[in-house]
Amino acid sequence: MWDTWAPDWLARGELAWGKTEPCWGIHQISESEAQLLASFAGGRVIELGCGTGYVSAWLSRLGGSPIGVDNSLGQLSSARQLQNLFGLHFPLVHANAEQLPFADNSFDFAISEYGAAIWCDPYRWIPEAARVLRSGGRLVFLGNSTQLMLSVSEGDGPATTSLRRPLRDMHRMEWDDDPGVEFHLSHGDRIKLLRANGFEIEDLVELYPPAGSSNDHYGFVTMEWAKQWPAEEAWLVRRV
Ligand SMILES: C[S@@+](CC[C@H](N)C(=O)[O-])C[C@H]1O[C@@H](n2cnc3c(N)ncnc32)[C@H](O)[C@@H]1O
């Protein structure tokens, strides 16, 4: 599916590669406001589901040595084009983030912005992230919030103010209008899973659009909704 979609993500990837400061998620919240990288101190970095690779590019500019992992050759080809355009190169590996081809304890920092974070089964990718991170290593991942996934409509409509599905047993989600499978958990289940894999939770950042934001082009959430409930959330966890 991502091979088919890859061409549509190239322009957005180029814009993100060009940012001088990391900007997160659908409302482009600046790193100085969101503080998702507060614990980042360089070292060996793995991006899980790197897509066009801009998050790895940011972390490289911040002094890290990233490896971008993605299971779509189309997305990796876009990432390579953007590496050439911006003159910044790091390894790109074609692999499934649920089954990483890396040794135990081989990374200092793992990150996923809408990559493995929502497209991989958390009961597979979180144990893998734990395995490849050294003790004390950090994992940061960002995706749609649990609140959003409870309120979003089937089809194209934006999130509503009523609950559209049960929280209980939330896990695998499929949509009528595309062949993708996403994964979203309740906070309770997420915390149990993270702790079972040796992570302590340092923060759960609920992301709201910055003041004056007018970015309203994502059909699944309106600005009015996103100002009242976090449409996105980022988990900041540490491997103990
Ligand atoms: C929305 S993109 C996020 C990446 C990046 N932040 C971006 O926007 O370009 C989702 C990425 O996850 C990748 N992905 C999906 N399933 C994956 C898996 N099992 N292993 C590795 N990557 C996966 C897709 O190929 C896609 O490039």
The ligand as an SDF file (V2000), in Angstrom:
LIG
                    3D

 27 29  0  0  0  0  0  0  0  0999 V2000
    3.0690    8.1620    7.3620 C   0  0  0  0  0  0  0  0  0  0  0  0
    4.5900    7.3620    7.0060 S   0  0  0  0  0  0  0  0  0  0  0  0
    5.5120    7.9550    8.3870 C   0  0  0  0  0  0  0  0  0  0  0  0
    6.9410    8.1790    8.0890 C   0  0  0  0  0  0  0  0  0  0  0  0
    7.4000    9.6180    8.0800 C   0  0  0  0  0  0  0  0  0  0  0  0
    7.2100   10.2740    9.3470 N   0  0  0  0  0  0  0  0  0  0  0  0
    6.7260   10.3300    6.9330 C   0  0  0  0  0  0  0  0  0  0  0  0
    5.6860   10.9620    7.1510 O   0  0  0  0  0  0  0  0  0  0  0  0
    7.2270   10.2340    5.8040 O   0  0  0  0  0  0  0  0  0  0  0  0
    4.3610    5.6510    7.4890 C   0  0  0  0  0  0  0  0  0  0  0  0
    5.5220    4.7660    7.0820 C   0  0  0  0  0  0  0  0  0  0  0  0
    5.4770    3.5490    7.8160 O   0  0  0  0  0  0  0  0  0  0  0  0
    5.9620    2.5420    6.9550 C   0  0  0  0  0  0  0  0  0  0  0  0
    5.5950    1.2130    7.4560 N   0  0  0  0  0  0  0  0  0  0  0  0
    4.3690    0.6550    7.4900 C   0  0  0  0  0  0  0  0  0  0  0  0
    4.4360   -0.5810    7.9970 N   0  0  0  0  0  0  0  0  0  0  0  0
    5.7400   -0.8190    8.2840 C   0  0  0  0  0  0  0  0  0  0  0  0
    6.4560   -1.9330    8.8140 C   0  0  0  0  0  0  0  0  0  0  0  0
    5.8090   -3.0520    9.1650 N   0  0  0  0  0  0  0  0  0  0  0  0
    7.7830   -1.8230    8.9690 N   0  0  0  0  0  0  0  0  0  0  0  0
    8.4420   -0.6920    8.6140 C   0  0  0  0  0  0  0  0  0  0  0  0
    7.8160    0.3980    8.0940 N   0  0  0  0  0  0  0  0  0  0  0  0
    6.4760    0.3300    7.9410 C   0  0  0  0  0  0  0  0  0  0  0  0
    5.3490    2.8760    5.6190 C   0  0  0  0  0  0  0  0  0  0  0  0
    5.9760    2.2410    4.5410 O   0  0  0  0  0  0  0  0  0  0  0  0
    5.4710    4.3850    5.6200 C   0  0  0  0  0  0  0  0  0  0  0  0
    6.6570    4.8010    4.9780 O   0  0  0  0  0  0  0  0  0  0  0  0
  1  2  1  0
  2  3  1  0
  2 10  1  0
  3  4  1  0
  4  5  1  0
  5  6  1  0
  5  7  1  0
  7  8  2  0
  7  9  1  0
 10 11  1  0
 11 12  1  0
 11 26  1  0
 12 13  1  0
 13 14  1  0
 13 24  1  0
 14 15  1  0
 14 23  1  0
 15 16  2  0
 16 17  1  0
 17 18  1  0
 17 23  2  0
 18 19  1  0
 18 20  2  0
 20 21  1  0
 21 22  2  0
 22 23  1  0
 24 25  1  0
 24 26  1  0
 26 27  1  0
M  CHG  2   2   1   9  -1
M  END
$$$$
